Amino acid sequence: MSSPDDPAVPAVAGAVSPEPASGDARPTASASPAPKGPAGVRPAVIAGLLALGGAALIDFTLWRPQVLGAVSTLRGDLAAVRNHVDAVGTRQAEALEKARLELEAVHATLDRAGKAMEEAQTRVRATEELVGRNEARVAQLAEALTRLSAERPRVEFDWTLAEVEFLIFTAQQQLALARDVRGAERILASADRRLALLAEPVLIPLREAIAADRNDLAAVPLPDTTGLAIFLGDLGQRVAALPLKPGPTRPFTDAPPPADAATGAATGAADEPNLLRDLWSELRGLVVIRESARIDLAALDPATHALIRESLRLELAAARLAVLRPDNEQMRAAVDSALRILEEHFDGTTETIQSARRALTELRAMDLRPPLPDTLTAEAAVQAALTARARAPVVEP
């Protein structure tokens, strides 16, 4: 709120002077000369002016609080606007400072980019110079490539035929030295793929020979030596748990004493007492000979049991080694020994022993070295193709 001594108030109040008292002897008018005019005009004007001044004073007195409130509100708004302007100015100054820093960073980045561009342009110029120097070399290489492309059909045919010959020779060596049927078959398949890429009708007989050899090799009954070796190794580890026979398979029997024909004849001939004969009979009754069909394992000591089990384990290991070689004779000899030990010393009534005997019997019937083709037919076919190529070269396109 404004104070009573606000400069706006005197300005308004000074516009209308207070009415002089009736007893005041001072003149109401200024000393200026009276205006000219009719005699009754001046008092009327003065009275009108006095009435208007009084009305204005009364009106100002009534509206003074509202005016003062409006002025105070306006000052508050002006202060708020000044504060807002100051805050906006501060923010704009900060924004301008931040923009200036960013602009400096952009200028630094542009400077680095300019230097990198200059370096790149230098490298580009060096590369262009290198390319220019190599243009002659590229032209020479293009000319050489053109000549090689013209010679390609003959060179590719001869090279492929030489590769196929080497592959067939390698497959033959795999069969003859290592008996590797599957490896030889894969080598022949590789040779056939090389011939298929060449796509020459004159090589169809060679591909037919390769296909025949592959079919012959696929028909060879190869045993699973790895699986057999694993089975024999596992069976060897189970030997310690295999049950032994509890005792002989049949009871012991006394051998009947041989009949003495001479003694019987003498007894039948005469019933005379014979001291020597009676003495001999008594002496023979003191000695009894017994015969056993099997060894009584119950009477053997644990060391003998361990020896029997170790013998079976060694025979199974020998059979496993023979399977891995492969060696039919050694395998069958070891399997026969293992079967004999199982038959003589282990309890054949148990399912474990019966299963082991069946598996060993099947193993003995296998052929670890099945017959293989002596010579591949593709070997003769590739030699014929090489001979035909030497006599009638392929015409270059």
C-alpha positions in Angstrom: 0.0 0.0 0.0 1.3 3.5 -0.7 1.8 6.0 2.1 -0.2 9.2 2.4 2.8 11.2 1.3 2.7 9.5 -2.1 3.7 12.0 -4.7 0.6 11.1 -6.8 -1.7 12.3 -4.0 -0.4 15.9 -3.8 -0.6 16.2 -7.5 -4.3 15.3 -7.5 -5.1 17.3 -4.3 -3.2 20.3 -5.5 -5.5 20.6 -8.5 -8.3 21.8 -6.3 -7.6 24.2 -3.5 -9.8 24.2 -0.4 -12.7 26.6 -0.2 -11.7 29.7 1.9 -13.5 30.5 5.0 -16.3 33.0 5.0 -14.6 35.2 7.5 -11.4 35.3 5.6 -10.7 38.9 4.5 -8.2 37.8 1.8 -9.4 38.0 -1.7 -10.3 34.8 -3.4 -9.1 35.7 -6.8 -5.5 36.3 -7.9 -4.2 39.8 -8.4 -4.3 39.4 -12.1 -6.6 41.7 -13.9 -10.2 40.7 -14.2 -11.2 39.3 -17.5 -13.3 41.3 -19.6 -16.8 40.4 -20.3 -20.3 40.9 -19.0 -20.6 41.8 -15.4 -22.5 38.6 -14.3 -20.3 36.0 -16.0 -17.3 35.9 -13.6 -19.1 35.0 -10.4 -21.0 32.2 -12.2 -17.7 30.8 -13.6 -16.1 30.8 -10.3 -19.0 29.1 -8.6 -19.0 26.4 -11.3 -15.3 25.8 -10.9 -15.7 25.6 -7.1 -18.5 23.0 -7.6 -16.5 20.9 -9.9 -13.4 21.0 -7.6 -15.5 20.0 -4.7 -17.1 17.1 -6.6 -13.6 16.0 -7.8 -12.3 16.1 -4.2 -15.2 14.1 -2.9 -14.8 11.6 -5.8 -11.0 11.3 -5.2 -11.6 10.8 -1.5 -14.0 7.9 -2.2 -11.8 6.1 -4.8 -8.4 6.7 -3.1 -8.2 3.2 -1.4 -8.9 1.4 -4.6 -6.4 3.5 -6.5 -3.8 2.9 -3.8 -4.5 -0.9 -3.9 -4.2 -1.0 -7.7 -1.0 0.9 -7.5 0.4 -1.5 -4.9 -0.7 -4.5 -7.0 0.9 -3.0 -10.0 4.1 -2.5 -8.1 4.1 -6.1 -6.9 3.5 -7.2 -10.5 6.3 -5.0 -11.7 8.6 -6.6 -9.0 7.6 -10.1 -10.1 8.2 -9.2 -13.7 11.6 -7.7 -12.7 12.5 -11.0 -10.9 11.2 -13.1 -13.8 13.3 -11.0 -16.2 16.3 -11.4 -14.0 15.8 -15.2 -13.8 15.3 -15.4 -17.5 18.4 -13.3 -18.0 20.4 -15.6 -15.7 19.2 -18.7 -17.5 19.9 -17.2 -20.9 23.4 -16.3 -19.7 23.9 -19.8 -18.6 22.5 -21.2 -21.8 24.7 -18.9 -23.8 27.8 -20.0 -21.8 26.9 -23.7 -22.3 26.3 -23.0 -26.0 29.7 -21.2 -26.2 31.4 -24.3 -24.6 29.6 -26.7 -26.9 30.5 -24.5 -29.9 34.2 -24.6 -28.8 34.0 -28.4 -28.5 32.4 -28.6 -32.0 35.2 -26.4 -33.3 37.8 -28.7 -31.7 36.0 -31.7 -33.2 35.9 -30.0 -36.6 39.6 -29.3 -36.4 40.4 -32.9 -35.6 38.1 -34.0 -38.4 39.8 -31.6 -40.7 43.2 -33.1 -39.8 41.9 -36.6 -40.2 40.4 -35.7 -43.6 43.8 -34.3 -44.6 45.5 -37.5 -43.6 42.9 -39.6 -45.4 43.3 -37.5 -48.5 47.1 -38.1 -48.2 46.5 -41.8 -48.0 44.0 -41.7 -50.8 46.6 -40.0 -53.0 49.2 -42.5 -52.1 46.8 -45.3 -52.9 45.9 -43.7 -56.2 49.6 -43.5 -57.0 50.0 -47.2 -56.1 47.0 -48.2 -58.2 48.5 -46.2 -61.0 51.8 -48.0 -60.7 50.0 -51.4 -60.6 47.9 -50.8 -63.7 50.5 -52.2 -65.9 51.0 -55.2 -63.7 47.2 -55.8 -63.7 47.1 -55.7 -67.5 49.9 -58.3 -67.6 48.0 -60.5 -65.2 44.8 -60.1 -67.2 46.6 -61.2 -70.3 48.1 -64.2 -68.5 44.7 -65.1 -67.2 43.2 -65.0 -70.6 45.8 -67.4 -71.9 45.2 -69.8 -68.9 41.5 -69.6 -69.5 42.0 -70.7 -73.1 44.2 -73.6 -71.9 41.9 -74.5 -68.9 39.9 -77.4 -70.4 42.9 -79.6 -71.3 44.8 -78.7 -68.1 41.8 -79.4 -65.8 41.0 -82.7 -67.6 44.6 -84.0 -67.2 44.9 -82.7 -63.6 41.6 -84.3 -62.6 42.5 -87.6 -64.2 45.9 -87.6 -62.4 44.1 -87.0 -59.1 41.7 -89.8 -59.7 44.6 -92.2 -60.6 46.3 -91.3 -57.3 43.1 -91.7 -55.3 42.4 -95.2 -56.8 46.0 -96.2 -56.0 45.6 -95.0 -52.4 42.4 -97.0 -52.0 44.1 -100.1 -53.3 46.9 -99.6 -50.8 44.4 -99.2 -48.0 42.9 -102.5 -48.9 46.1 -104.4 -49.4 48.1 -103.1 -46.4 45.6 -102.0 -43.7 42.4 -103.9 -44.8 40.6 -100.6 -44.4 37.4 -101.3 -46.3 35.5 -98.2 -45.2 38.5 -95.9 -45.9 39.0 -97.3 -49.4 35.3 -96.8 -50.1 35.4 -93.2 -49.0 38.5 -92.6 -51.2 36.7 -94.0 -54.2 33.7 -91.8 -53.5 36.0 -88.8 -53.5 37.4 -89.8 -56.9 33.9 -90.2 -58.3 32.9 -86.7 -57.1 35.9 -85.3 -58.9 34.9 -87.1 -62.1 31.3 -85.8 -61.7 32.5 -82.2 -61.5 34.5 -82.7 -64.7 31.4 -84.0 -66.6 33.2 -85.7 -69.5 31.3 -88.4 -71.3 34.5 -90.3 -72.2 35.0 -91.0 -68.4 31.7 -92.8 -68.0 33.4 -96.3 -68.1 35.8 -95.2 -65.3 32.9 -94.0 -63.2 31.1 -97.3 -63.8 34.2 -99.2 -62.6 34.4 -97.1 -59.5 30.7 -97.7 -58.7 31.2 -101.4 -59.1 34.2 -101.4 -56.7 32.2 -99.3 -54.1 29.4 -101.8 -54.2 31.8 -104.7 -53.7 33.4 -103.0 -50.7 30.0 -102.1 -49.2 29.0 -105.8 -49.4 32.0 -107.0 -47.3 30.7 -108.2 -43.9 32.9 -106.3 -41.5 32.6 -107.3 -37.8 32.3 -104.7 -35.1 35.8 -105.2 -33.7 35.5 -102.2 -31.4 32.3 -103.6 -29.8 33.8 -107.1 -29.5 36.9 -105.7 -27.8 34.7 -103.7 -25.4 32.6 -106.8 -24.6 35.7 -108.9 -23.9 37.2 -106.2 -21.7 34.1 -105.9 -19.6 33.8 -109.7 -19.3 37.4 -109.8 -18.1 36.6 -107.3 -15.4 33.6 -109.4 -14.2 35.7 -112.6 -13.8 36.2 -112.0 -10.1 32.4 -112.1 -9.6 31.7 -115.3 -11.7 30.5 -118.2 -9.5 32.7 -121.3 -9.2 31.3 -124.8 -9.0 30.5 -125.9 -5.5 31.7 -129.4 -5.9 32.0 -132.5 -8.2 29.3 -133.1 -10.7 29.0 -136.8 -9.7 29.9 -138.7 -6.5 33.1 -140.6 -6.2 32.7 -144.4 -6.9 34.9 -147.3 -5.8 36.5 -149.2 -8.6 35.2 -152.7 -8.6 37.9 -155.3 -7.9 38.9 -157.2 -11.0 37.8 -160.8 -11.0 40.5 -163.3 -10.7 39.7 -166.1 -13.1 42.3 -168.4 -11.7 41.1 -167.9 -8.1 37.5 -168.4 -9.1 38.3 -171.6 -11.0 40.2 -172.9 -8.1 37.4 -172.1 -5.8 34.9 -173.8 -8.0 37.1 -176.7 -8.5 37.7 -177.4 -4.9 36.5 -175.9 -1.7 39.7 -176.6 0.1 41.2 -174.0 2.5 44.0 -171.9 1.0 46.0 -169.7 3.3 47.8 -167.8 0.6 44.6 -167.1 -1.3 42.9 -165.7 1.8 45.8 -163.6 2.7 46.0 -162.1 -0.8 42.3 -161.2 -0.7 42.7 -159.5 2.7 45.6 -157.4 1.4 43.7 -156.3 -1.7 40.8 -155.1 0.5 43.1 -152.7 2.3 43.8 -150.7 -0.8 40.8 -148.8 -2.5 41.2 -146.9 -5.7 38.7 -144.1 -6.4 38.0 -142.3 -9.7 36.6 -138.7 -9.9 35.2 -137.2 -13.1 35.8 -133.6 -11.9 38.2 -131.8 -9.5 36.6 -131.0 -6.2 36.9 -127.3 -6.1 35.6 -127.1 -2.6 38.8 -128.9 -1.5 41.0 -126.4 -3.2 42.5 -123.4 -1.4 41.7 -119.7 -2.3 45.1 -119.4 -4.0 43.9 -122.0 -6.5 40.6 -120.2 -7.0 42.5 -117.0 -7.8 44.7 -118.9 -10.3 41.7 -120.2 -12.1 40.1 -116.8 -12.3 43.4 -115.2 -13.5 43.7 -117.9 -16.2 40.3 -117.0 -17.5 41.1 -113.3 -17.4 44.3 -113.8 -19.4 42.5 -115.9 -22.0 39.8 -113.2 -22.4 42.6 -110.5 -22.7 44.3 -112.6 -25.4 41.0 -112.9 -27.3 40.5 -109.2 -27.0 44.0 -108.5 -28.4 43.4 -111.0 -31.3 40.1 -109.2 -32.1 41.9 -105.8 -32.3 44.6 -107.1 -34.7 42.5 -108.9 -36.2 43.7 -112.6 -36.0 41.2 -115.4 -36.4 43.5 -118.2 -35.2 44.6 -116.5 -32.0 41.1 -115.3 -31.3 39.6 -118.8 -31.7 42.4 -120.5 -29.6 41.9 -118.0 -26.8 38.1 -118.3 -26.9 38.4 -122.2 -26.9 40.6 -121.9 -23.8 38.1 -119.5 -22.1 35.2 -121.8 -22.9 37.1 -124.8 -21.5 37.8 -123.0 -18.2 34.2 -121.9 -17.9 33.0 -125.5 -18.6 35.4 -127.1 -16.1 35.6 -124.7 -13.2 32.5 -122.4 -13.2 28.9 -123.0 -12.4 27.2 -123.5 -15.7 23.7 -123.5 -14.1 23.8 -119.7 -13.5 22.5 -117.3 -16.2 25.7 -115.3 -16.1 27.9 -118.2 -17.1 25.4 -119.3 -19.7 25.2 -115.8 -21.3 29.1 -115.6 -21.3 29.4 -119.0 -23.0 26.8 -118.1 -25.7 28.6 -114.8 -26.4 32.0 -116.5 -26.7 30.6 -119.2 -28.9 29.1 -116.6 -31.3 32.5 -114.7 -31.2 34.3 -117.9 -32.2 32.1 -118.3 -35.2 32.9 -114.8 -36.5 35.4 -114.1 -39.3 37.6 -111.2 -38.3 39.3 -111.1 -41.7 36.6 -111.4 -44.4 37.8 -111.9 -47.9 38.5 -108.6 -49.8 38.8 -107.9 -53.5 42.4 -108.5 -54.6 42.5 -105.7 -57.2 40.1 -102.8 -57.8 38.6 -102.8 -61.3 38.8 -99.0 -61.3 42.6 -99.3 -61.4 42.5 -100.9 -64.9 39.8 -98.4 -66.0 41.9 -95.4 -65.0 44.9 -96.8 -66.8 42.8 -97.3 -69.9 41.5 -93.7 -69.7 45.1 -92.4 -69.4 46.1 -94.4 -72.4 43.2 -93.1 -74.5 43.9 -89.6 -73.4 47.5 -89.8 -74.6 46.4 -91.1 -78.0 43.5 -88.8 -78.6 43.7 -85.5 -76.5 40.6 -83.7 -75.7 39.9 -80.9 -78.3 40.1 -77.5 -76.8 37.0 -75.4 -77.1 
